[in-house]
Amino acid sequence: MSAATDTPGGGLLPDRHPTADLFACDIFDAAPKDDLGTMEHPIFSLSTRPDRRVLSYAHNGTEIEVTPSVRGRATIHDKDILIYCVSQLMAALNAGREVSRTLQLKAHDLLVATNRDTSGDGYARLRDAFERLAGTRITTNLATGGVETTRGFGLIDSWEIVRRSRGGRMISVTVTLSDWLFRAVLAKSVLTLSRDYFRLRKPLERRIYELARKHCGRQPRWQVSVGTLHKKSGSTAPVRVFRAALRKMIAEANLPDYRLSEAPDDMIVVERQRAARPGPAAPHLAPETLEAARALAPGADVYALVARWQAWWEDTGRPRLGNPDAAFLGWVKGQGRG
């Protein structure tokens, strides 16, 4: 990968807010969630410099053209905003609340949830990200929610910042998502991400993690050629440079939940791993909670539900839960609606 697509340093970023309740929402389903469309296709730039090139991509019948604004194409780090928005919407849907394309967010909560700096520079970078997201235009025939459309749209339709009159710090942000992205949420075309995703430093690491999560989510192993992975990643580096970046990624082994290795014939193997991770012990549930779960899911094996919920909690990075009982019951309700 070229210098323009790498950030200095190696390893994971520090967990800047280790005691925070991510997404300011004590609902288990508020774990980070990404939409399948942008996980599969290279819509976001991997460059850390303004990328003003028009991207044209075609694969298996899907055609995408991404046109940046004068500020450059939205980057994979800008995508954190969309992941946060999608996560909030999915949490609301799973809790039985009505949702709309327009969200009102607290800027500080967004920064904390995505492991970003909450200094003045952090807020300035957040505004820049909104401008790139709104300015990036997409023409595609991608299908979302069972509907195929060929049209142009932005990643977000609009955004608005409310600031304090003194100091200029953001208080709240209003974001209106594109109809295309909102349909993906309503159709639940999303996957849960590890919270350590936000600790990945390099754009290519984030992109490879997305592809691993998409293709290796329900199977233990995914094998792909370097050439196909290069195309899917959206990297603009020559294949030989991309291959070298993959080898470095294999050696550093920073990807949460997945391990990469090389195979003969220029192939890359992605395998899911369940390494022990530091964090709180499995949440303890009160007997009354199990009784409530039986009432919510008549006939279900409540202990099997607990095991599935704890496995999901493990997969999403062992988040700290202020009220595990309420989180579990919210998850059970969501299972019933799914």
Secondary structure in CASP SS format (residue, H / E / C, confidence):
PFRMAT SS
TARGET T0000
AUTHOR 0000-0000-0000
METHOD secondary structure of the structure
MODEL  1
M C 1.00
S C 1.00
A H 1.00
A H 1.00
T H 1.00
D C 1.00
T C 1.00
P C 1.00
G C 1.00
G C 1.00
G C 1.00
L C 1.00
L C 1.00
P C 1.00
D C 1.00
R C 1.00
H C 1.00
P C 1.00
T C 1.00
A C 1.00
D C 1.00
L H 1.00
F H 1.00
A H 1.00
C C 1.00
D C 1.00
I C 1.00
F H 1.00
D H 1.00
A H 1.00
A C 1.00
P C 1.00
K E 1.00
D E 1.00
D E 1.00
L H 1.00
G H 1.00
T H 1.00
M H 1.00
E H 1.00
H C 1.00
P C 1.00
I C 1.00
F C 1.00
S E 1.00
L C 1.00
S C 1.00
T C 1.00
R C 1.00
P C 1.00
D C 1.00
R C 1.00
R C 1.00
V C 1.00
L E 1.00
S E 1.00
Y E 1.00
A E 1.00
H E 1.00
N C 1.00
G C 1.00
T E 1.00
E E 1.00
I E 1.00
E E 1.00
V E 1.00
T E 1.00
P C 1.00
S E 1.00
V C 1.00
R C 1.00
G E 1.00
R C 1.00
A C 1.00
T E 1.00
I C 1.00
H C 1.00
D C 1.00
K H 1.00
D H 1.00
I H 1.00
L H 1.00
I H 1.00
Y H 1.00
C H 1.00
V H 1.00
S H 1.00
Q H 1.00
L H 1.00
M H 1.00
A H 1.00
A H 1.00
L H 1.00
N H 1.00
A C 1.00
G C 1.00
R C 1.00
E C 1.00
V C 1.00
S C 1.00
R C 1.00
T E 1.00
L E 1.00
Q E 1.00
L E 1.00
K E 1.00
A H 1.00
H H 1.00
D H 1.00
L H 1.00
L H 1.00
V H 1.00
A H 1.00
T C 1.00
N C 1.00
R C 1.00
D C 1.00
T C 1.00
S C 1.00
G H 1.00
D H 1.00
G H 1.00
Y H 1.00
A H 1.00
R H 1.00
L H 1.00
R H 1.00
D H 1.00
A H 1.00
F H 1.00
E H 1.00
R H 1.00
L H 1.00
A H 1.00
G H 1.00
T C 1.00
R E 1.00
I E 1.00
T E 1.00
T E 1.00
N C 1.00
L C 1.00
A E 1.00
T E 1.00
G C 1.00
G C 1.00
V E 1.00
E E 1.00
T C 1.00
T C 1.00
R E 1.00
G E 1.00
F E 1.00
G E 1.00
L C 1.00
I E 1.00
D E 1.00
S E 1.00
W E 1.00
E E 1.00
I E 1.00
V E 1.00
R E 1.00
R C 1.00
S C 1.00
R C 1.00
G C 1.00
G C 1.00
R C 1.00
M E 1.00
I E 1.00
S E 1.00
V E 1.00
T E 1.00
V E 1.00
T E 1.00
L E 1.00
S C 1.00
D H 1.00
W H 1.00
L H 1.00
F H 1.00
R H 1.00
A H 1.00
V H 1.00
L H 1.00
A C 1.00
K C 1.00
S C 1.00
V E 1.00
L E 1.00
T E 1.00
L C 1.00
S C 1.00
R H 1.00
D H 1.00
Y H 1.00
F H 1.00
R H 1.00
L C 1.00
R C 1.00
K C 1.00
P H 1.00
L H 1.00
E H 1.00
R H 1.00
R H 1.00
I H 1.00
Y H 1.00
E H 1.00
L H 1.00
A H 1.00
R H 1.00
K H 1.00
H H 1.00
C C 1.00
G C 1.00
R C 1.00
Q C 1.00
P C 1.00
R E 1.00
W E 1.00
Q E 1.00
V E 1.00
S E 1.00
V H 1.00
G H 1.00
T H 1.00
L H 1.00
H H 1.00
K H 1.00
K H 1.00
S H 1.00
G C 1.00
S C 1.00
T C 1.00
A C 1.00
P C 1.00
V H 1.00
R H 1.00
V H 1.00
F H 1.00
R H 1.00
A H 1.00
A H 1.00
L H 1.00
R H 1.00
K H 1.00
M H 1.00
I H 1.00
A H 1.00
E H 1.00
A C 1.00
N C 1.00
L C 1.00
P C 1.00
D C 1.00
Y E 1.00
R E 1.00
L E 1.00
S E 1.00
E E 1.00
A E 1.00
P C 1.00
D C 1.00
D C 1.00
M E 1.00
I E 1.00
V E 1.00
V E 1.00
E E 1.00
R E 1.00
Q C 1.00
R C 1.00
A C 1.00
A C 1.00
R C 1.00
P C 1.00
G C 1.00
P C 1.00
A C 1.00
A C 1.00
P C 1.00
H C 1.00
L C 1.00
A C 1.00
P H 1.00
E H 1.00
T H 1.00
L H 1.00
E H 1.00
A H 1.00
A H 1.00
R H 1.00
A H 1.00
L H 1.00
A C 1.00
P C 1.00
G C 1.00
A C 1.00
D C 1.00
V H 1.00
Y H 1.00
A H 1.00
L H 1.00
V H 1.00
A H 1.00
R H 1.00
W H 1.00
Q H 1.00
A H 1.00
W H 1.00
W H 1.00
E H 1.00
D H 1.00
T C 1.00
G C 1.00
R C 1.00
P C 1.00
R C 1.00
L C 1.00
G C 1.00
N C 1.00
P H 1.00
D H 1.00
A H 1.00
A H 1.00
F H 1.00
L H 1.00
G H 1.00
W H 1.00
V H 1.00
K H 1.00
G H 1.00
Q H 1.00
G H 1.00
R H 1.00
G C 1.00
END
